[in-house]
Each structure stands twice: as structure tokens, then as C-alpha cells.
């Protein structure tokens, strides 16, 4: 694996300027739209999603630019589609318009085909005026707390103020609505069409056309100017009055043979789908490891009592917690009262007194929306993260870290005094939680084919990239807050793992080893000044602290880290991390000051 795995997904690839407007073209996305150096929108892009919400990838046939117009010619034939057309940006003095015009050559079922607008998360709390298709208006605000449901419906236009600009966005070609994408650790609010209240999927017939536009108009506000970023990042780590969370990994889901490995961390999280043919073999392989077990059971709808068979095989002396989730129905992927009761009955029948956790096995979204189904007497709250869900770009991966902190804080407050267990954390989805088609599943009772995410999940090439170590350190810094009791990253080996299928360590291995070394010690926690540089640590004693510092910026950063034991300035290379304890030992990557373009 070369550095290209990270950099090839880290753009911008083209900077287009027209007067005071700037747009970064990242593949098919018009990103970081700004006016006079002030941020306006996170991005505008055209999307095509099939009946299972799979996103069709655009092939860019050509890019043409003039001082006033930027045009992409696109086509996709993914997932049975055959769409071709243009996405065009036109700029004038204070207005910028994005137009999407595409033709379908075949009949295709889609849940969404059209333009989406991403608003930056810094707008949280800003006053917002919506114009509706009938000409009426309503006033609200961008949500501060992560909104479980759409904060604004029936949109023809939106207006707000930010960074010294009054911004108005007009939508045409369909009715739009907004959702809070922070639910999925995306750093954005998203305005999209078509409304989810309308039936989906819907059919694009042969020779049918999709035509939409978004027009952004700005007006500078008096006496407002953008602030400058300090050349030295300041991070203060304070004693949190809580221990650093336990650190573990998820059980590998790849096919046998499993490599012989030394355990890492203190816990092994294993998820068992009781409707599959080889869950017993998956459990047997997990039991071969000496680590404490965090077991998550996906119930078999057709055989609810299968939970008794699973519980009967669990060793009580190694079981640190267990949870159950519904596989189908209104409560799918979350813990409801029935799932909790089935599990507790099985535990009681087999004499096990084990903490019972519940929550969501897919995204925070499901927990946020379906939390009313959760029993309130859970011993722990389960939260999972998959940052590369809506977008596969490295920018999305980096931006997700600050959103992870927001979700961790929300989860800790969700059920008072209930410890939060975050994991499995995977780069890409372990399964498609919105699919309407049946999930692929193993046909054998053994692990010759693997199980779980080996069938239902995705693999990301950045899993073994050097820069992923810095991302893991930053993520741990975002998530290690009082109330979070455990963190579980990636799989123990395999294509989604911290080691290869042959057992060779990846760069993430060193990072998780460093994080695991802090577990149980008094936590030192703080915030990032910009979402790009992060630090976390633990007290070794009253005079000594151990600190991990990560830089997810594309340039080297000077960072001042302040703890009760002093201040240390450290220069951290781009996408690198450092371990500070007495003499500084650096873990850096030989990256240039800016990412390679592709």
C-alpha cells in the first residue's frame, strides 16, 4: 500500500475562481464554496442513488472552464442506471448558480437523483429563514443538538447570515428538505430533493430528464471580516475526573485460516447474526482469543429463542457485556424492549449476571431516531460509527472526527449516568442498513468464507495507509470523554483490520497500541481548535503525563499542548502523530506539505 491510497481520495483537484467566488472541484463535487475568502457552502453536487441507497459513481467525461462558467460532463452506468448530462457552475458579481441536467437512457429505480447542498456545521444555532413553494416563509435555526429528524421541510429557498455575509439559496426543479448529517458523522447539514414523505423508489423512464438548479446570492454585512487562524494551535488537556476508556478491537470477519496473533487492547467485540449458518464458528474463533468479550447478538426473527443457544456457549468469567439488536421490523438495528427481554431471559436461564447494553448497531442516526424504543434500565449504551457512508473522500474522513466528539457528548447525555460503549468503529459500512434486498450471507457452517462484514460490508484502501494511524489517534482524542467507557476500532486482522490477513501490522496497529496504553489511567481530555489537530492523554502520576498528538491537516502544524504538568510545543507533520512522555518520540510520515492531485 502506498501513500496514494490516502492522497488519491484527498483533493481538491482544481481551484476555480470567478471574481470573488472560489470553488474547489473534488471529483464530481463543487466543494468549499466561498465568497471573498468567506465560507458560504460546504458543497453542491449531483447524486444518483438506487433503490437501496447505493450511490452511483459518476464518470467525468470532460471538464471545461471559462472565467464565468465551470462545466462537468458526467455519465454513470452503476447499479443498472444509464444517466448522462452536465453539471454547470455560473458565477456573476454576487450570485453563483449550479445547474444539473441529465437524461436517463433506461428505466431505472432511484430513491434520489438530483442536486444536494451541504451547509457547514459551524452554522449550528444560526437563525434560518425558509421560503416555501407557495411563497410563504418560516423562521427557525440550524439545529445545535443533532436533530433526529428533518429540521426544515418544503423548501424553495433558505436564508441565513454567517462569516460576515448574508446568504440566500434558491432551489428549483423539485421540492427540497433538510436533514442533519451529523447523525452519520458528516460535517454538514444537507438540503436535498425529493422529499422522503413521497414514495420511493421512483422510476426514471427512458429518455426522461432531470433538471434542477441552485442559486446562491450573497450580500456582505457591514463591519464584518473573516478572522485569521493562529499560526500555533493551542490545545489544553484537563484532568477529566474519569479513567481513560477501555480499548479493544472487533473480531475478524475474514475467512479461515486465522493467523496466530498476540492480543491487542483489553477487549474483543464480536457481533453474531443468529440467522446465519456459521455464527457458532464465529463465536468459537473469538473464544480462542484470551481477551474479555463484548458480545452483540443480532436476533433471528424466525427463531427468537436462538438467543438461548448463543448465551449457553458464553463463558461468564470472560464476558464483560452483551447486547441484542433486532434484525428486521420497525426496530431493526436497534435494541427494543422485546430484544432486551429475550436476552435477559436467556441470561437468567443460564445463570449469567452480565451487564446488558443496547443502542444501535448501524449509525447514531438510528439511536437518535428510535431511542424511544430503548429500555431505560440498560447497563450501557452502544453507539457505532461509519464515517465513510455518504462520501468516500478523505476530506469526509477527516471532518468526521469533530462530529464524533458531538455524538460522544450526545450519547453520554442520552441516558443519565449510563456508560457509553463506542464501537465497532469501521471506515466503511459493515452492512447496508437501508437496503431493501436480502443481505448476502455465508452458506457454510464453518468460516471458510468468513462471516458478517466479509459478506455485507465494504473495504477501504486507506485501511492500511500510514496516515490512518493519525486519524485513529485523533478519533480517540475526540471520543475519550467522561462517560465513554470503551472504544473498539476496526477488526483484529484482515482487510478491515489493524493487521493484514497474514497478521502483519498496519500503521493503525501502532496507533491503537499507543491508545490502549492509556486505558484505565486518569484521563486528560480537551477540544480541538479547528477539528484538524487533536490531543489526548493520561496521567502517569502527579508529575508525569503521557500525551498523544495528531495532525490531520495537509501541512505541518506547530501545536502547544498544555497539561497540569506543563506546556510542550511540538511540530507535527501532516497526517502524522506523536507520542509525548518525557523525551518526545515521533511517529511521522514522509508526506509533502500538500496532497497529491489526481
C-alpha positions in Angstrom: 0.0 0.0 0.0 1.4 3.4 -1.0 0.6 6.9 0.2 -1.6 7.2 -2.9 -4.4 5.3 -1.2 -4.9 8.3 1.1 -3.9 11.1 -1.2 -5.9 9.8 -4.2 -9.1 10.4 -2.1 -7.8 13.7 -0.7 -8.4 16.6 -3.1 -9.1 19.4 -4.2 -8.1 18.6 -7.8 -9.0 22.0 -9.2 -9.5 25.5 -7.9 -11.9 27.6 -10.0 -12.2 31.3 -9.3 -14.6 33.8 -10.8 -14.4 37.3 -9.3 -14.8 37.0 -5.6 -16.1 33.4 -5.8 -13.9 30.3 -5.2 -15.0 26.7 -5.8 -12.8 23.6 -5.2 -13.6 20.8 -7.7 -13.2 17.5 -5.9 -14.0 14.8 -8.4 -17.7 15.5 -9.1 -18.2 17.8 -6.1 -18.2 21.6 -6.1 -16.7 21.9 -2.6 -15.8 24.7 -0.1 -17.7 27.4 -1.9 -16.6 30.8 -0.7 -17.0 34.4 -1.5 -14.2 37.0 -0.8 -12.5 34.3 1.3 -15.5 33.7 3.5 -17.2 30.2 3.6 -20.6 30.0 2.1 -21.4 26.3 1.5 -19.6 23.1 2.2 -20.5 21.8 -1.3 -23.0 21.3 -4.1 -23.1 18.1 -6.1 -25.3 15.9 -8.2 -26.1 12.5 -6.9 -27.8 9.4 -8.3 -28.9 6.7 -5.7 -30.5 3.4 -6.5 -33.4 1.7 -4.7 -31.1 0.5 -1.9 -29.5 4.0 -1.5 -26.3 2.9 -3.2 -24.6 5.9 -4.7 -23.8 5.6 -8.4 -20.3 6.9 -9.2 -20.0 9.5 -11.9 -17.5 9.1 -14.7 -16.3 12.6 -15.6 -16.0 12.7 -19.4 -14.7 16.3 -19.6 -14.1 19.4 -17.5 -14.3 22.9 -19.2 -13.7 26.2 -17.6 -14.0 29.9 -18.5 -13.8 32.9 -16.1 -17.6 32.7 -15.7 -18.5 29.0 -16.2 -17.3 25.6 -15.0 -18.9 22.6 -16.7 -18.6 18.9 -15.9 -19.9 16.3 -18.4 -20.9 13.2 -16.5 -22.2 9.7 -17.0 -23.0 6.7 -14.8 -23.9 3.2 -15.5 -23.7 1.9 -11.9 -26.4 -0.2 -10.3 -28.4 -0.5 -13.6 -28.5 3.2 -14.3 -27.6 4.9 -17.6 -27.6 8.6 -16.9 -25.6 11.3 -18.7 -25.6 15.0 -18.6 -23.9 18.2 -17.4 -23.4 19.9 -14.1 -22.5 23.6 -14.6 -21.5 26.5 -12.3 -22.2 30.0 -13.4 -20.9 33.0 -11.5 -21.6 36.7 -11.5 -20.8 39.5 -9.1 -22.7 38.3 -6.1 -24.5 35.2 -7.4 -23.5 31.7 -8.2 -25.8 29.1 -9.9 -25.3 25.4 -10.2 -27.4 23.6 -12.9 -27.9 19.9 -13.3 -29.4 18.5 -16.5 -29.3 14.7 -17.1 -31.0 12.2 -19.4 -31.8 8.6 -18.5 -31.3 6.2 -21.3 -33.0 3.3 -19.5 -35.8 2.8 -17.0 -34.2 2.9 -13.5 -35.5 2.8 -10.0 -34.0 5.5 -7.8 -34.5 6.9 -4.3 -32.8 10.2 -5.2 -31.4 11.7 -8.4 -30.6 15.4 -8.3 -28.7 18.2 -6.6 -27.7 18.2 -2.9 -26.4 21.1 -0.9 -24.2 20.7 2.1 -24.1 23.5 4.7 -21.1 23.8 7.1 -21.7 22.6 10.7 -20.5 26.0 12.1 -24.0 27.2 11.2 -25.4 25.3 14.2 -27.6 27.8 16.1 -27.7 30.4 13.3 -31.1 31.9 12.5 -32.6 30.4 9.4 -35.5 31.6 7.2 -37.1 29.2 4.8 -39.2 30.1 1.8 -41.8 27.5 0.8 -43.1 26.7 -2.7 -46.4 28.6 -2.0 -44.4 31.8 -1.3 -44.9 31.7 2.5 -41.9 31.9 4.9 -41.0 30.4 8.3 -38.2 31.2 10.7 -36.2 28.6 12.7 -32.5 27.9 13.1 -29.9 25.4 12.2 -30.0 22.8 15.0 -27.5 22.9 17.8 -28.2 19.4 19.1 -28.1 16.7 16.5 -31.6 16.6 15.0 -33.1 13.1 14.7 -35.5 14.2 12.0 -35.6 16.8 9.3 -35.3 20.3 10.8 -36.9 22.0 7.7 -39.4 20.7 5.1 -40.9 22.0 1.9 -38.1 24.2 0.9 -37.9 26.6 -2.1 -35.3 28.9 -0.6 -33.2 29.4 2.5 -31.5 32.5 4.0 -29.0 33.0 6.9 -26.1 35.0 8.0 -22.5 33.8 8.6 -18.9 34.9 8.4 -19.9 38.5 7.6 -22.3 37.5 4.7 -26.0 37.4 4.2 -26.7 34.2 2.2 -29.8 33.3 0.2 -30.1 30.0 -1.6 -32.9 29.4 -4.1 -33.9 25.9 -5.3 -35.7 24.9 -8.5 -36.7 21.7 -10.3 -38.2 20.0 -7.2 -39.2 20.5 -3.6 -36.3 20.2 -1.2 -35.9 19.5 2.5 -33.1 19.4 5.1 -31.5 16.7 7.3 -28.8 16.8 9.9 -25.9 14.7 8.5 -24.0 15.0 11.8 -26.1 11.9 12.7 -23.7 9.9 10.3 -20.6 11.9 11.5 -20.8 14.0 8.3 -19.7 17.6 8.9 -22.8 19.1 7.3 -26.5 19.8 7.2 -27.8 18.6 3.9 -30.6 20.1 1.7 -31.8 17.6 -0.9 -34.8 16.6 -3.1 -37.0 14.6 -3.3 -39.0 14.7 0.0 -38.8 11.4 1.8 -42.5 11.7 2.5 -43.1 10.8 -1.2 -43.0 7.2 -2.2 -39.6 5.7 -3.1 -38.1 4.2 -5.1 -39.5 6.0 -8.1 -38.8 5.3 -11.7 -36.9 7.3 -14.3 -38.3 6.2 -17.6 -36.2 6.0 -20.8 -35.5 9.5 -22.2 -36.7 11.2 -19.1 -34.8 14.3 -18.0 -33.8 15.5 -14.5 -33.3 19.3 -14.4 -32.6 21.2 -11.2 -30.7 24.4 -10.2 -29.4 26.0 -7.0 -28.7 29.8 -7.0 -26.6 31.3 -4.2 -26.7 35.0 -3.6 -24.6 36.8 -1.1 -24.6 40.3 0.4 -21.7 41.5 2.6 -22.7 42.7 6.1 -21.3 45.9 7.5 -18.3 45.8 9.8 -17.7 42.1 9.4 -14.4 40.5 8.4 -13.2 36.9 8.5 -10.8 36.1 11.4 -7.3 34.8 10.9 -6.1 31.5 12.1 -3.4 31.5 14.8 -0.1 30.1 13.5 0.3 27.9 16.6 -2.6 25.6 17.6 -3.4 25.7 21.3 -4.8 22.5 23.0 -5.4 22.3 26.7 -5.9 18.9 28.3 -7.5 18.9 31.7 -8.0 16.1 34.2 -11.4 14.7 33.4 -12.1 13.0 36.7 -12.6 9.7 34.9 -10.5 6.9 33.6 -9.3 6.6 30.0 -11.8 4.3 28.3 -11.0 0.6 27.8 -9.7 0.0 24.3 -10.3 -3.0 22.1 -10.8 -4.3 18.6 -13.6 -6.2 16.8 -13.3 -9.9 15.9 -12.0 -10.5 12.4 -14.7 -11.5 9.9 -12.4 -12.7 7.2 -12.2 -16.4 6.1 -10.0 -19.0 7.8 -7.2 -19.7 8.4 -6.8 -17.1 11.2 -3.2 -16.1 11.8 -1.7 -16.7 15.3 -1.5 -13.3 17.0 -0.8 -11.7 20.3 -3.9 -9.9 21.6 -4.1 -6.2 21.5 -6.1 -4.0 23.8 -8.2 -5.5 26.6 -11.4 -6.4 24.8 -12.7 -8.2 21.7 -16.1 -7.1 20.3 -17.8 -9.9 18.4 -21.1 -9.4 16.6 -23.1 -12.6 15.9 -26.0 -12.7 13.5 -28.0 -15.6 14.8 -29.9 -16.0 11.5 -26.7 -17.0 9.7 -25.3 -20.5 9.3 -21.9 -20.0 10.9 -22.4 -17.8 14.0 -21.2 -20.7 16.2 -18.0 -20.9 14.3 -17.5 -17.1 14.6 -18.0 -17.3 18.4 -15.6 -20.3 18.6 -12.9 -18.3 16.8 -13.5 -15.3 19.1 -13.2 -17.5 22.2 -9.8 -18.7 21.0 -8.5 -15.2 21.9 -7.8 -14.6 25.6 -9.4 -11.1 25.7 -12.5 -10.2 27.6 -15.6 -10.4 25.3 -18.1 -7.8 24.3 -20.8 -9.8 22.6 -23.5 -8.2 20.3 -26.3 -10.6 19.2 -28.4 -9.8 16.1 -31.6 -11.7 16.8 -33.1 -14.3 14.4 -36.6 -13.1 13.6 -37.7 -16.5 12.6 -36.3 -18.2 15.7 -36.3 -15.8 18.7 -35.2 -18.5 21.1 -31.8 -18.8 19.2 -30.5 -16.3 21.7 -30.6 -19.1 24.4 -28.3 -21.2 22.2 -25.8 -18.4 21.9 -25.9 -17.5 25.6 -25.4 -21.1 26.6 -22.0 -21.0 24.8 -20.7 -17.9 26.6 -18.1 -18.2 29.4 -19.3 -16.0 32.2 -15.8 -15.3 33.5 -14.8 -13.5 30.2 -18.0 -11.7 29.3 -17.8 -8.0 30.1 -21.0 -7.0 28.4 -23.7 -8.3 26.0 -26.4 -6.7 23.9 -29.1 -7.7 21.5 -30.5 -6.0 18.4 -33.5 -6.6 16.2 -32.7 -7.7 12.7 -35.9 -6.6 11.0 -39.1 -4.6 11.6 -39.6 -1.1 12.9 -36.8 -1.6 15.4 -34.3 -3.1 13.1 -30.7 -2.5 14.0 -31.6 -1.2 17.5 -32.4 -2.6 20.9 -36.1 -2.5 21.8 -37.9 -3.8 24.8 -38.5 -7.2 23.2 -34.9 -7.8 22.2 -33.8 -6.7 25.7 -36.3 -9.1 27.4 -35.3 -12.0 25.2 -31.7 -11.5 26.1 -32.3 -11.1 29.8 -34.5 -14.2 29.9 -31.7 -16.2 28.3 -29.0 -14.8 30.7 -31.2 -15.7 33.7 -31.9 -19.2 32.4 -28.2 -19.9 32.1 -27.2 -18.1 35.4 -25.2 -15.3 33.8 -25.0 -11.9 35.6 -23.5 -9.8 32.8 -24.0 -6.1 32.1 -26.6 -5.7 29.3 -26.0 -2.9 26.7 -28.3 -1.6 24.0 -28.5 1.0 21.3 -27.7 0.9 17.6 -25.5 -1.4 15.6 -25.5 0.8 12.4 -25.2 4.6 13.0 -26.0 7.1 15.7 -28.9 8.1 13.3 -30.9 5.0 14.3 -30.3 5.6 18.0 -31.3 9.2 17.7 -34.5 8.4 15.8 -35.5 5.2 17.5 -34.2 5.9 21.0 -37.8 5.8 22.4 -37.7 2.1 21.8 -34.7 1.6 24.2 -35.3 0.2 27.7 -34.2 2.8 30.2 -32.6 0.3 32.6 -29.7 -0.6 30.3 -26.3 -1.1 31.9 -24.6 0.6 28.9 -25.4 2.5 25.7 -23.9 1.1 22.4 -23.0 3.5 19.7 -21.3 2.8 16.3 -19.5 4.9 13.7 -19.0 4.5 10.0 -17.6 7.8 8.7 -17.4 6.9 5.0 -21.2 6.4 4.5 -22.4 9.3 2.3 -19.0 10.2 0.8 -15.7 8.3 0.3 -13.4 11.3 0.2 -10.6 11.7 2.7 -12.0 15.2 3.5 -15.1 13.4 4.8 -12.9 11.1 6.9 -11.0 14.0 8.4 -14.1 16.1 9.0 -15.9 13.2 10.7 -13.6 13.4 13.8 -15.1 16.6 15.1 -18.6 15.2 14.6 -17.6 12.1 16.6 -17.0 14.4 19.6 -20.5 15.8 19.1 -22.0 12.4 19.0 -20.0 11.2 22.0 -21.3 14.1 24.1 -24.8 13.5 22.9 -24.6 9.8 23.7 -23.2 10.4 27.2 -26.2 12.7 27.9 -28.7 10.3 26.3 -29.4 8.2 29.4 -28.1 9.8 32.5 -25.2 8.0 34.3 -25.2 5.2 31.8 -21.7 4.3 30.4 -21.3 4.6 26.7 -19.5 1.9 24.6 -18.4 3.2 21.2 -17.8 0.5 18.6 -17.5 -1.2 16.2 -15.8 1.7 14.5 -15.2 0.9 10.8 -14.2 3.2 7.9 -16.9 1.9 5.6 -20.3 0.3 6.4 -20.2 -3.2 7.9 -23.6 -3.7 6.2 -26.1 -1.7 4.3 -28.6 -0.7 7.0 -31.1 0.8 4.4 -31.0 -2.0 1.8 -34.4 -3.4 0.7 -32.8 -6.5 -0.9 -31.8 -9.5 1.3 -28.3 -9.4 2.7 -25.7 -11.8 1.3 -24.9 -14.5 3.9 -22.5 -17.4 4.3 -23.7 -20.8 3.0 -21.4 -22.9 5.2 -21.3 -23.6 9.0 -17.5 -23.1 9.1 -15.5 -19.9 8.4 -14.1 -20.9 5.1 -16.0 -18.0 3.6 -15.8 -15.7 6.6 -18.9 -14.1 8.1 -20.6 -10.8 8.9 -18.8 -7.8 7.2 -16.9 -10.1 4.9 -20.2 -10.6 3.1 -22.2 -7.5 3.9 -19.5 -4.8 4.3 -17.0 -2.8 2.3 -13.2 -2.5 2.4 -11.4 0.8 2.1 -7.9 1.0 0.6 -6.9 3.5 3.4 -7.2 0.8 6.0 -3.5 0.1 5.6 -2.4 3.7 4.8 0.3 5.2 7.0 -2.0 8.2 7.7 -4.7 6.1 9.3 -2.7 6.0 12.5 -3.0 9.8 12.9 -6.7 9.5 12.2 -7.2 6.9 14.8 -5.3 9.0 17.4 -7.5 12.0 16.5 -10.6 9.9 16.7 -9.7 8.6 20.2 -9.0 12.1 21.3 -12.5 13.1 20.1 -14.2 10.2 21.8 -12.3 9.8 25.1 -14.5 12.0 27.3 -16.0 11.3 30.7 -18.9 8.8 30.4 -17.4 6.9 27.5 -16.3 3.6 28.9 -14.9 1.7 25.9 -13.7 2.2 22.4 -13.4 -0.5 19.7 -11.6 0.2 16.5 -11.5 -1.9 13.3 -11.0 -5.7 13.2 -8.2 -7.7 14.8 -6.9 -8.8 11.3 -8.0 -8.9 7.7 -8.9 -6.2 5.1 -10.8 -4.2 7.7 -8.2 -4.8 10.4 -5.3 -3.4 12.2 -3.3 -6.3 10.8 -3.3 -8.0 7.4 -4.8 -11.4 6.8 -1.3 -12.8 7.3 -1.0 -11.0 10.7 1.3 -8.2 9.5 0.7 -5.0 11.5 -0.6 -1.9 9.7 0.2 1.7 10.7 -3.1 1.7 12.7 -1.7 -1.1 14.8 1.0 1.2 16.4 -1.7 3.8 17.0 -4.2 1.6 18.7 -1.3 0.1 20.8 -0.5 3.6 22.0 -4.1 4.4 22.8 -4.5 1.1 24.6 -1.5 2.0 26.7 -3.5 4.9 28.3 -6.6 2.8 29.2 -7.6 2.9 32.8 -5.2 5.7 33.8 -6.7 9.2 34.7 -8.0 10.7 31.5 -6.7 14.0 30.2 -9.2 15.4 27.7 -9.6 18.5 25.6 -11.0 20.0 22.5 -9.5 20.7 19.1 -9.2 24.3 18.0 -10.1 23.5 14.4 -11.0 19.9 14.0 -7.7 19.1 12.4 -5.2 18.9 15.3 -6.1 16.8 18.4 -4.5 15.6 21.6 -5.5 13.2 24.3 -3.6 11.8 27.3 -3.5 10.3 30.7 -1.7 11.0 34.0 1.0 8.5 34.9 1.4 10.2 38.3 1.1 13.7 39.7 4.2 14.9 37.9 4.0 13.0 34.6 1.6 12.9 31.8 1.5 10.8 28.6 0.0 12.6 25.6 -0.8 11.6 22.0 -0.9 14.4 19.4 -2.3 14.0 15.9 -2.3 16.4 12.9 -4.9 15.7 10.1 -4.0 18.9 8.3 -2.3 18.9 4.8 0.5 20.9 6.2 2.8 20.6 9.3 1.4 22.3 12.4 3.0 23.8 15.5 0.9 22.7 18.4 1.1 23.9 22.1 -0.2 21.1 24.4 -0.9 22.3 27.9 -1.5 19.9 30.8 -1.2 20.2 34.6 2.5 19.1 34.2 3.4 21.9 31.8 3.4 23.1 28.2 5.1 21.5 25.3 5.3 22.7 21.8 5.6 20.1 19.1 5.8 20.3 15.3 3.7 17.5 13.8 4.0 16.6 10.2 0.8 16.3 8.0 -1.3 13.2 8.7 1.1 12.2 11.5 1.1 11.7 15.2 3.5 11.9 18.1 3.8 10.4 21.5 4.9 12.8 24.2 6.2 11.4 27.5 9.4 12.9 28.9 11.6 12.7 25.8 9.5 13.0 22.7 9.3 10.1 20.3 7.9 11.0 16.9 5.8 8.9 14.7 5.7 10.8 11.4 5.0 10.1 7.8 7.2 11.3 4.9 4.4 13.3 3.2 4.6 16.5 1.2 3.0 19.7 2.5 0.1 19.3 0.2 -1.7 16.2 -1.1 -1.1 14.7 -4.5 -3.7 15.6 -7.1 -5.4 13.0 -9.2 
